[in-house]
C-alpha cells in the first residue's frame, strides 16, 4: 500500500533526525510469556489514507488491558492514529501478507476494535526539557490509551494490569526488579538494502532492573537495564507501549518509550504512569 511506504519513509527520516536513539520496538533475551501476563496484547494502529479514502493499517505496538474497555500503551503509538485493534493471543500470530513489511493485519486470532487517545501533554513544547526534538523531549509524557468499542472482560482474558499509586516509582531502589512483556520481532534480515526486523509475533517476557533511582529526567522516566547478561533482558524493535511491571506483580510502573541505540543494549527509557497528572488522565477513561 502506498500509505505504508510513505509512513516507513517518515519513520526513517525521524530516525535520522533522532541520530543515536530510536523508538523502542521488542523484548530481547526473552522467553515465551505463556499465560503469565495474558492482559498484554498486540496492537495495530490505522491511519487514514486520502488516496484510498479509507483507514489502512500503519504500525504496531504492545499494550496492557487495565479495565474491561481500556488498554494502556505509549503516546507515540496512539499519536496520529485514527483507529486501533488488539490481539491478546500468546501467539505466534501470523501476518496475512508475506512481503516486507507484510505485518498487517494478523491472521488466525480474534481482535478487538478501539479508538486511540494520546496524552494531551505528549511532546508538549512547554515540557521542561526544551524543544520537541531533543532527548528526552521528543517523547515527553509518552502515554496513550485505546478505548475498546466492545469491552473485553478482564476475567475472560485472565486478569488485568493494575495502575500504581502516585509517585510510587520515586520510592524504588536501584536494581529493583522490573518485568518486561511485549510482542517482539524475532529476526533481523540483511541484504539488498537496510536491515529490517521480521518474524511471527509472540508475547515475550524478560526480567530487567531499574538503573539508579535519580537522574536528570527521573521525574518523568524510568531508566532500565537492557543488559543481556546476568539472565536479564531488555526492549528493542517491537515492544513500544508495552508495560514495565514491578517484578512479580501486575502493577504497571511505566510504558516502553525509547532506547538509546539501535543495538538495543545499555539502557532504555520508559514513560512513568505514576505521575499524578498522567494517572488522573488515565483514570478519566476508567470512571
N, C-alpha and C positions, 0 to 999 in steps of 0.2 A: 504494500500500500504506500502511496505517495506520502501520506502523513507520517508513517513510521520512519521513512527515510529522512524526512525533514527533522523530526524530533531527535533522531540519532545524531544528525549534524549539529543541532543546537546543543545537545549534551556534550559533544566533542569540543565545541567552541568553549563551553563553560569550563570543561576540564582544563583546557589550555590556559584560560584566564585564572583558574584557581592554582595553577602551577604545580605545587608539590603536595596537594591534598585533594581528596575527592569524596563524593558521597559514599557512605558505607553501604555495601550491597550484599555478604554471605558468610555463614559460620565456617571458620577454619579449624582444622584439627578436631572436628566434631564427630558425633556418632548419631545414628538414628534415634530420634526422640521417643518413638513408640507412642504410648498413651500417657506419658508423664506430664505433658503440657498440651492437652487437647484443645484448649481455648486459643492457641496461637494458630493463625490462619495465613494463607497465601492470598494477597490482594492483587487485583489487576485494575488499573485505572484507565478510563476513557477520556479522550478529548474530542472536541467537535471538529470534523473535517469539512471546511466550507466548500471544497471541490466536490466531495461526495455527498455533501449535505446530510451527514449522519454522524453519529458518535462512533469512534473507532478505538480499539484498544491501543494503549500507548506505552505504558511502563508497569512494572510490578514492584511490590514491596511486601513486607510482613506486617502483621498487626495482632493485637490481643483483644479478645472479647472481654469487656469489663461489665457488661449488662446484656440483657436479652436482645437489645437492639443497638448497642453501641460498641464500636471497635476503635481501639486506641492505636495510633500509628504516628508517623513523622509528618511534619508540616510540608517538607519538600516532596512528600508523596502525594498529599492532597492538593497542593498548590497547582492551579491551572487545570485540574481535572473537573469534569462535569458529571461523572458517574463512576461507580466502582462496584466490584463484586468480590466475594471472598470464598475460599475453599478451606474447610477445616480438616480435610483428609490428611493422614500422615504422609501419604504418597508411597511410591513415586506417582506424581501427577504428570501425565504425558501431554506434550503440546500437540495441537492439531496439525500445524504446518511444520514442514521439515527444513525449509530453507532459513538460514540465519537472518534476522534473529529468531523468527519462527517460534515464538513463545506464546502467542495469544490467539484465540482463547485456549483453555485447557480442556482436555477430554477425560471422560470416564469418571467424573466426580461431580457431586452436587454443589452448586454455588448459590450464594445469597446476594441479592442486589442491594445497593446502598447509595447514599448521597454523601459526598466528601465535604468536610468543612476544615478550614485552616485557621489556626490561632491568629487572631487579628494583629498580634504583635510580631508575627513571623517576619523576619528581615526588616523590621521597622527601621527607618532612617534615624529614629530617635534613640536607638539602642546605645548602651554605654560603651560599645566597642568601636564606634565610628561609623564610617560608610558601610554600604551593604556588600562590598566585595572582598574585604579582608577577613582573615581568620581571626576570631570566630564569628564575625558579624554576619557573614553570609547565611548562617543557619540559626540566627538568634531566635529563641522561642520556637524551636523546630518541632512543633507538636500539632497533630491533626487528629480528627476523628472521622469515622464513617458511620452514619446513622442508617441502619438497615431498614428497608421498606417492608420487610417481612421479618418479624422477630425470630431469633433463634434461642431456644431455651438453653440457659446455662446447664441445666440438668441433663438435657439431651446431648449436649456437646461433651459433657464430662466435667463441667465446672467453669468458673470464670476467674480471670485475673482480678486482683484487688489493688486499689489505689493506696498509696502511703498517706500518712498524716503530713501536714505541712511542716517543712523543714527537717524531715526525717533524715535525709542524706547528710546533713550537717553533723549529725551525731555518730556517723560511721567512722570506724578506724581504718587506717591504711591496711591494705591487703584483706579487707572484708570480702568474703566470697560472693560472687555475682554469677548467676546462671544466664547464659545467652541462648536464646531459642529463635529459630527462624528458618526460612526456606532459602537455601543457598545453591548456587550453581556449583557443579562438581568438576568441570573440566575447563581448561584454558586451551583454545585451539589456535595454532600458529600456521602461518603460510599464506601467501597471496595478499598480504595486507596486514593491518593492525590485528593483534590477537583479540579474540573475543571469548567470552565465557558462555558455556552451554551446559546441556545435561538435563536429566529429569529432575523435577522439583520435589525435594524430600524435606520434611521437617527435621531439623537437626538441633542437637544440644551440645554445648561445650561449657565447661566451667572456666571462669575468669576471676579477676580480683580487682578491687579498687586500687588505684595508684595515687598515693598521697592525698589526704583529705583536703588540703588547701593549695590552690594555685591561682593564677591571675584571674581566670574566669570560672572559678569553682562555684560561684553563686548561681550560675546558670547551667553548668555542665558537670557530668561525671567523667573522670578520666579512667579508662580501663586498660589493663594489660592485654596486649594481643600476642604475647609471648607464646610460641607454640611448644616450648619446652616445659618441663616440670608438670606434664599432664594437664596443661592449660590450653585454652583455645582463644579464638577471637572472632571478629566480624570482618567481612570483606564484601565481594560483589554478590548481592542477592538478598541482604537482610535489613535494608533500611526500614525503620519504623518498628522493627521487632523489639520485644520487651527485654530490658535488663532487669532481671528478677533478683531480689535479695536471696542469697544462696539457700536452697532447700525450702523456699516458700513460693507462694503465688503473688507476692507483692511486687508491683512494677515500680522501680525506682526511677527509670529513665527510658527513653526510646533511642535506638541506634540512629546517630546523626551523621558523623563523618569520620574518616580515617585520615591519617597524616601522610600516607604514601601508598603507592599502588602495589607494593609488595604485601600490604595488609599485615605488617609486623610493627612492633614497637608499641604504640598506644593508639587508642581510638577515643572519640568523644561522643557522649550521648546527652541528649537534652533532658534535663531533670523535669519530672512531672510533679515533684513535691513543692514547687514554688507556689506560694499562696494564690497568686493571680492565675497561674496555669491550672491549679486544682479547681479554683472557682469556675473557670471557663469550662473545664471538662464536666464538672458537676452539673452545670447548667443543662447538659444533654441527658443527665440521668434523672433529673427531677420530674 
